[in-house]
């Protein structure tokens, strides 16, 4: 299971996307529809010093969610939602990988249906392309995910679910069960997580400000079009730190994270370095061409707007 955790990190954006659909599992006596669309922009900076090389890694992300259809007035609320996600990996002063700018575009699709105020089902999928874009896009550049999530709302303060996800990535094909939860402990404390990839404990300083602890596991892959041999770049990053949130009104939110990585690897592999279906124990048998393995401080800032 430990070797499969990085795959959960790759799914974090889409799984968080499906968690938000639980907000439609509410009383039918709605006075206002929940805000289910939004734009989020973040950027993470990490200084790397490994193998005698010093460079800076940036991870910019722009994420937009757009409701296509919603009906919260019926006995069984329905939501259909899509969006667009850009994720970059920018390397400053790195000299061994060959390319320094990598980009990915992901298009997600979500369908959520509520059986009752307590139970819902969500179908979700995505297609993405990640590359240094030095060549035209080919079918080998695509990655896919499909899943189904069963959500439960025990009461107003606690909801949970489990997602069964199929992933087709550059390193192989996988099937993963992923539990998640959202727990309002009291008026001040809240605890959310997608296990084992992310967990956050927040304390409300005021109506607009929160301070907390967060830990996450992130991952991303990109095609590397450098040289004659087809390769892919794989980033794995486990980190934890302090989280600060500031809300301005009901739509704007700013966030800051300062922390440190527990494990951080940036590696390139030949495209034939794939493992058989769900053979997680063989992930560490892959032989990298270039490998940076060094922990570092991380700093991340973000802004989001809900509509």
MOQUINOR-V247622 format. One record per residue. N is the residue number from 1. SS is DSSP state (H for helix, E for strand, - for the rest). OMEGA is omega in degrees with one decimal (none if undefined). D_CENTER is the distance of its C-alpha to the mean C-alpha in whole Angstrom. Layout:
BEGIN
N_SS_OMEGA_D_CENTER ; N_SS_OMEGA_D_CENTER
END
This chain:
BEGIN
1_-_-178.8_19 ; 2_H_-177.7_18 ; 3_H_-179.6_17 ; 4_H_-174.1_15 ; 5_H_-177.9_12 ; 6_H_178.2_11 ; 7_H_175.3_10 ; 8_H_178.5_8 ; 9_H_177.7_6 ; 10_H_-176.9_6 ; 11_H_-174.0_5 ; 12_H_-178.4_3 ; 13_H_-177.3_3 ; 14_H_178.7_6 ; 15_H_174.8_7 ; 16_H_176.8_7 ; 17_H_-178.5_9 ; 18_H_177.1_11 ; 19_H_-177.8_12 ; 20_H_179.3_13 ; 21_H_177.5_16 ; 22_H_-178.8_18 ; 23_H_177.9_19 ; 24_H_178.7_22 ; 25_-_-174.0_23 ; 26_-_176.4_25 ; 27_-_178.0_29 ; 28_-_-179.7_31 ; 29_-_-178.1_33 ; 30_-_174.1_30 ; 31_-_177.4_32 ; 32_-_179.1_29 ; 33_-_176.5_26 ; 34_-_178.4_22 ; 35_-_-174.0_20 ; 36_-_175.5_17 ; 37_-_178.9_17 ; 38_E_177.4_16 ; 39_E_178.2_15 ; 40_E_178.0_12 ; 41_E_178.4_13 ; 42_E_173.2_12 ; 43_E_177.8_13 ; 44_E_178.9_13 ; 45_E_178.9_17 ; 46_E_174.3_18 ; 47_E_-177.3_21 ; 48_E_175.7_22 ; 49_E_-175.3_25 ; 50_E_177.2_26 ; 51_-_179.6_29 ; 52_-_179.6_31 ; 53_E_176.8_28 ; 54_E_178.7_27 ; 55_E_-178.9_24 ; 56_E_178.1_21 ; 57_E_175.8_18 ; 58_E_-179.9_16 ; 59_E_177.8_12 ; 60_E_179.4_13 ; 61_E_171.6_10 ; 62_E_-172.6_12 ; 63_E_176.9_10 ; 64_E_175.8_13 ; 65_E_-174.1_14 ; 66_E_173.5_17 ; 67_E_177.1_19 ; 68_E_-179.5_22 ; 69_E_176.3_24 ; 70_E_177.7_24 ; 71_E_-177.8_27 ; 72_-_-176.4_27 ; 73_-_-179.1_31 ; 74_-_179.2_31 ; 75_-_-179.8_32 ; 76_-_-178.3_28 ; 77_-_-177.9_26 ; 78_E_174.6_24 ; 79_E_171.1_21 ; 80_E_-171.8_20 ; 81_E_173.6_17 ; 82_E_-179.4_15 ; 83_E_179.4_14 ; 84_E_-179.6_13 ; 85_E_172.5_10 ; 86_E_175.9_12 ; 87_E_-179.3_10 ; 88_E_171.5_13 ; 89_E_-173.6_14 ; 90_E_-177.6_18 ; 91_E_179.9_20 ; 92_E_175.6_23 ; 93_-_174.4_27 ; 94_-_-169.9_25 ; 95_-_-173.1_28 ; 96_-_-174.8_27 ; 97_-_179.1_24 ; 98_-_173.3_26 ; 99_-_-178.1_24 ; 100_-_-180.0_22 ; 101_E_178.7_20 ; 102_E_-175.6_17 ; 103_E_174.6_15 ; 104_E_176.1_13 ; 105_E_179.8_13 ; 106_E_174.7_11 ; 107_E_179.0_13 ; 108_E_174.3_12 ; 109_E_-175.7_15 ; 110_E_173.1_15 ; 111_E_-178.4_18 ; 112_E_-179.5_19 ; 113_E_-179.2_23 ; 114_E_175.0_24 ; 115_-_-179.1_27 ; 116_-_176.9_28 ; 117_-_-174.6_27 ; 118_-_-172.4_26 ; 119_E_178.1_24 ; 120_E_174.6_22 ; 121_E_-178.6_20 ; 122_E_172.5_17 ; 123_E_-177.1_17 ; 124_E_179.0_14 ; 125_E_178.7_13 ; 126_E_171.0_12 ; 127_E_-177.5_14 ; 128_E_174.0_13 ; 129_E_178.8_15 ; 130_E_-172.0_15 ; 131_E_168.4_18 ; 132_-_175.9_20 ; 133_-_173.8_22 ; 134_-_175.1_25 ; 135_-_179.2_26 ; 136_-_-177.6_26 ; 137_-_177.8_23 ; 138_-_-179.6_24 ; 139_H_-179.9_23 ; 140_H_179.7_22 ; 141_H_-173.1_19 ; 142_E_170.9_17 ; 143_E_-173.5_14 ; 144_E_173.2_14 ; 145_E_174.1_12 ; 146_E_-178.1_15 ; 147_E_174.8_15 ; 148_E_-179.9_16 ; 149_E_172.3_16 ; 150_E_-177.6_19 ; 151_E_-179.5_19 ; 152_E_177.4_21 ; 153_E_-176.2_23 ; 154_E_175.7_25 ; 155_E_-176.4_26 ; 156_-_-173.3_25 ; 157_-_-176.1_24 ; 158_E_173.8_22 ; 159_E_-175.9_20 ; 160_E_-179.9_18 ; 161_E_175.5_17 ; 162_E_179.7_16 ; 163_E_172.2_14 ; 164_E_-170.6_16 ; 165_E_172.0_14 ; 166_E_-177.9_15 ; 167_E_172.6_14 ; 168_E_-175.9_16 ; 169_E_-178.9_15 ; 170_-_-176.3_17 ; 171_-_178.7_18 ; 172_E_-179.9_19 ; 173_E_-173.6_18 ; 174_E_172.7_17 ; 175_E_-172.3_17 ; 176_E_167.1_15 ; 177_E_-173.3_16 ; 178_E_176.8_13 ; 179_E_175.7_14 ; 180_E_179.8_13 ; 181_E_177.2_15 ; 182_E_-171.1_16 ; 183_E_171.1_20 ; 184_E_-173.0_22 ; 185_-_174.8_24 ; 186_-_-176.1_27 ; 187_-_-177.2_27 ; 188_-_-171.6_26 ; 189_E_172.8_23 ; 190_E_-177.1_20 ; 191_E_179.9_18 ; 192_E_179.3_14 ; 193_E_167.5_12 ; 194_E_-170.2_10 ; 195_-_3.4_12 ; 196_-_-166.9_13 ; 197_-_-176.0_9 ; 198_E_173.6_9 ; 199_E_-179.6_12 ; 200_E_174.7_14 ; 201_E_-176.4_18 ; 202_E_176.0_19 ; 203_E_-179.0_23 ; 204_E_174.1_24 ; 205_-_178.4_27 ; 206_-_179.1_28 ; 207_-_-174.9_27 ; 208_-_-172.3_25 ; 209_E_177.1_23 ; 210_E_176.1_21 ; 211_E_-177.1_21 ; 212_E_175.5_19 ; 213_E_-179.5_18 ; 214_E_174.9_14 ; 215_E_-177.5_13 ; 216_E_176.2_9 ; 217_E_-177.0_9 ; 218_E_178.0_7 ; 219_E_176.7_8 ; 220_E_179.5_9 ; 221_E_-178.7_13 ; 222_E_172.3_15 ; 223_E_179.5_19 ; 224_E_-179.1_21 ; 225_-_-178.8_25 ; 226_-_-178.0_27 ; 227_-_-175.9_30 ; 228_-_-177.3_32 ; 229_-_177.3_29 ; 230_-_-176.4_26 ; 231_E_169.4_23 ; 232_E_178.6_19 ; 233_E_-177.5_17 ; 234_E_175.2_15 ; 235_E_172.3_13 ; 236_E_-173.6_12 ; 237_E_173.3_12 ; 238_E_-173.1_13 ; 239_E_175.2_14 ; 240_E_179.6_15 ; 241_E_-179.5_17 ; 242_E_-178.7_18 ; 243_E_176.1_17 ; 244_E_178.6_19 ; 245_E_175.5_18 ; 246_E_178.7_21 ; 247_E_176.0_22 ; 248_E_-173.8_24 ; 249_-_-178.2_26 ; 250_-_-174.4_23 ; 251_-_-174.7_21 ; 252_E_177.9_20 ; 253_E_176.3_18 ; 254_E_179.4_18 ; 255_E_177.3_16 ; 256_E_175.4_17 ; 257_E_173.1_16 ; 258_E_-175.9_18 ; 259_E_-177.4_18 ; 260_E_179.0_18 ; 261_E_172.6_17 ; 262_E_176.4_18 ; 263_E_-179.0_17 ; 264_E_179.9_16 ; 265_E_174.4_17 ; 266_E_-171.0_18 ; 267_E_172.8_20 ; 268_E_-179.3_21 ; 269_E_169.3_22 ; 270_E_-176.4_25 ; 271_-_178.2_23 ; 272_-_176.7_26 ; 273_-_177.9_24 ; 274_-_178.1_22 ; 275_E_176.3_23 ; 276_-_-175.7_24 ; 277_-_175.3_22 ; 278_-_176.4_21 ; 279_-_-174.5_23 ; 280_H_-178.1_20 ; 281_H_179.8_23 ; 282_H_-179.8_24 ; 283_H_-178.3_20 ; 284_H_176.9_22 ; 285_H_177.7_25 ; 286_-_-177.4_24 ; 287_-_-178.0_26 ; 288_-_172.4_24 ; 289_-_174.6_26 ; 290_E_-178.1_25 ; 291_E_170.2_23 ; 292_E_178.3_22 ; 293_E_-175.3_22 ; 294_-_176.0_22 ; 295_-_-177.6_20 ; 296_-_170.4_20 ; 297_E_174.9_20 ; 298_E_177.8_17 ; 299_E_-177.4_17 ; 300_E_174.0_14 ; 301_E_-179.0_16 ; 302_E_176.5_14 ; 303_E_179.7_16 ; 304_E_178.5_15 ; 305_E_-179.9_18 ; 306_E_175.9_18 ; 307_-_none_21
END
